[in-house]
Amino acid sequence: MADMPALLATWEQKFRPHPDGAELPAHHDHCLGCGPDNPHGHRLQARRQGDGVAASHAFDERHVGAPGIVHGGAVATVIDDLYGFLLYLVGTPAVTRQLTVDYLAPALIGATYHLEASVTGREGRKLFVAATLTAPDGRSVATSTAVFVTVGVDHFGRRGVPSLDA
Ligand SMILES: CCCCC/C=C\C/C=C\C/C=C\C/C=C\CCCC(=O)SCCNC(=O)CCNC(=O)[C@H](O)C(C)(C)COP(=O)(O)OP(=O)(O)OC[C@H]1O[C@@H](n2cnc3c(N)ncnc32)[C@H](O)[C@@H]1OP(=O)(O)O
């Protein structure tokens, strides 16, 4: 993994304005949600959609819970990561403080789902966000809300984690 100062430099660049429809950059190469180099990851690709973000995403066999059905934690991971893309539009780093997911119907391995997320409110350091995961037939499969709390980039350094503090 890149050293922390180098990673922070790339994050600064990622918070530039992104045109509507543009594909948004991964948080970093090994991010579980979107990193292209994480062999366990979802490799989520998100784009700006107006004031929000959207993605098309298919889960694979690595993310199975009950046979044929996506593990609920995998669904939560992808939604949480999608919120991480919203932060590029908000223009400030933030971290998930609370995440709720309503699992309305099973998400199936191999099906391509449509995801959308947007900011629903802001109060001091708190960002309120919401997301939906919709099946190809238009059925709502999961809905989510979350509270993110804004942090400085120093939050991601000095964590007592050798790989990050190097
Ligand atoms: C994030 C990606 C975007 C890029 C950001 C830039 C650089 C970093 C980039 C990437 C990172 C790499 C990849 C990950 C990318 C995306 C994945 C998705 C995001 C995540 O995977 S991220 C990881 C999981 N996440 C955590 O690791 C957080 C652990 N946690 C903490 O680090 C502290 O907990 C902290 C800092 C959050 C707060 O701590 P604190 O001490 O600073 O603040 P405090 O506790 O006082 O709360 C402040 C205000 O939130 C209110 N509040 C609290 N809880 C609430 C609730 N449940 N409902 C409503 N309001 C609530 C309080 O009432 C108060 O409100 P008020 O200010 O009005 O009093």
The ligand as an ORCA input file, in Angstrom:
! r2SCAN-3c Opt
* xyz 0 1
  C     -14.150      8.307      3.489
  C     -13.813      8.271      2.076
  C     -13.697      9.592      1.351
  C     -12.376     10.141      1.366
  C     -12.035     10.854      2.678
  C     -10.715     11.377      2.660
  C      -9.716     10.729      3.036
  C      -9.893      9.339      3.486
  C     -10.341      8.537      2.345
  C     -10.667      7.290      2.331
  C     -10.659      6.328      3.452
  C     -10.516      5.067      2.823
  C     -11.555      4.310      2.420
  C     -12.909      4.280      2.992
  C     -13.867      4.931      2.121
  C     -15.163      4.788      2.206
  C     -15.815      3.783      3.056
  C     -16.999      4.292      3.726
  C     -16.670      5.051      4.945
  C     -16.104      4.214      6.071
  O     -16.101      3.036      6.089
  S     -15.462      5.067      7.407
  C     -14.824      3.773      8.495
  C     -15.778      3.363      9.599
  N     -16.000      4.409     10.538
  C     -15.123      4.739     11.482
  O     -14.053      4.186     11.583
  C     -15.517      5.850     12.438
  C     -15.059      5.527     13.849
  N     -15.532      6.587     14.728
  C     -14.782      7.697     14.984
  O     -13.636      7.801     14.555
  C     -15.418      8.749     15.827
  O     -16.506      8.269     16.503
  C     -15.843      9.966     14.973
  C     -14.624     10.665     14.361
  C     -16.842      9.534     13.859
  C     -16.590     10.980     15.825
  O     -15.869     11.160     17.014
  P     -15.706     12.623     17.606
  O     -15.206     12.413     19.010
  O     -14.925     13.470     16.700
  O     -17.184     13.212     17.605
  P     -18.486     12.876     18.486
  O     -18.488     11.503     18.990
  O     -18.597     13.991     19.485
  O     -19.664     13.021     17.404
  C     -19.676     14.089     16.462
  C     -21.119     14.512     16.258
  O     -21.865     13.420     15.729
  C     -23.035     13.165     16.544
  N     -23.382     11.749     16.497
  C     -22.616     10.744     16.882
  N     -23.239      9.586     16.682
  C     -24.426      9.888     16.108
  C     -25.516      9.125     15.648
  N     -25.492      7.790     15.725
  N     -26.579      9.754     15.118
  C     -26.588     11.109     15.045
  N     -25.581     11.882     15.450
  C     -24.533     11.283     15.985
  C     -22.621     13.653     17.905
  O     -23.770     13.977     18.674
  C     -21.818     14.902     17.561
  O     -22.708     15.948     17.199
  P     -22.465     17.436     17.660
  O     -21.125     17.855     17.079
  O     -23.618     18.208     17.107
  O     -22.458     17.378     19.168
*
